[in-house]
Amino acid sequence: MDAERVAAAMGPLRTLLDGDGGDLELVDVDATGEVRLRLLLRDALCAECVMPRAHLEQVAADMLRRSLPELRAVTVEDPREHSPGADPAH
């Protein structure tokens, strides 16, 4: 599994998030089949509309496995969890 295949498989997932003002960026694909993504938010108003990180990771894994059956795991870097005053439930 390489970054090019992962990026191509991300299309439907990115479309899903676009409606809520979010996007995903591919950060890394490692040799064990783990993919690391970064959640991008257009502005603070859309932050609450995008699903919580744990749910997003599961949805991303499910959607990516349709094209990448060898995918082992997906992690998402979520800026909402690193912002001062961020609600860890989101």
N, C-alpha and C positions, 0 to 999 in steps of 0.2 A: 504494500500500500504506500503510495507516494503522495506528496502534497498536491500535485496536479489532479489526481483522481479525487482526493478529498474536496478540493476547491470546487470541482465540477459537481460533485454530489451535494454540495451545500446549497445549490440554487433554490430548491423548494423550501428549505428551512429559512433561508434569508427572506424569501417572499412572505412566509408566515409572519415573521417578525416585523416586516416593513409596515404592515397595517397599523401597528402600535407604535411606530416611530423608532424601532430598534433595528439593529443589524448585527451580524457576526463577522468577525475577522479570524482567519486561520492563523494561529500562533505557531503551532508545532505539530508534527506527526513523527512519532518515534518508531523505532524498529519493532517494538512489541505490539503495535496496533493501537496505541493510545493516541488520541487527538486532543489537542488543547486549543480552545477557541476563546476569543475575547468578545464580550458583549459591548456593543457601541450604542449609545443613546444620543439622539439628535439634540434633545434639550431636557431640562429637569421635569417638564410637564409630562413627558412620556414615560418617566422612570417607573411609575406605579402601574402602568398599563401592561408592561412586559412581565411575563410569568416569572415567579421566583426561580433562583438559580438551580436548585435541586430538580425542580420540575423541567426547567429548560434543558438541563443535562440529559434527563431521561427522554424527552421528546427528540432532542438532537440525535441521541444514540439510536433511537428507534427509526428515525427518518434516514439517517446515514447508512444504517445496516441494510437498507433496501438495495443500495448500490455497492456497499462495501461489507460483505458478509464476514470478512476477517477482522472487522473493527472490534477491539476489545473493550475500550472505555472512552468516554468523552468527559472532559472537564471544561468548565466555563469560568473564565475570569470575569467577575461581575463588579463593575465600578460602584454599584450601590452598596456593596459590602465594605468598601474602603473609604467611603466618604464620611467626614465628620458628621455625627448625628444620624447616620444611616440606620434604618431599622433592619436588624439581622434577619427578620422573617421575610424580607423582600429581596 
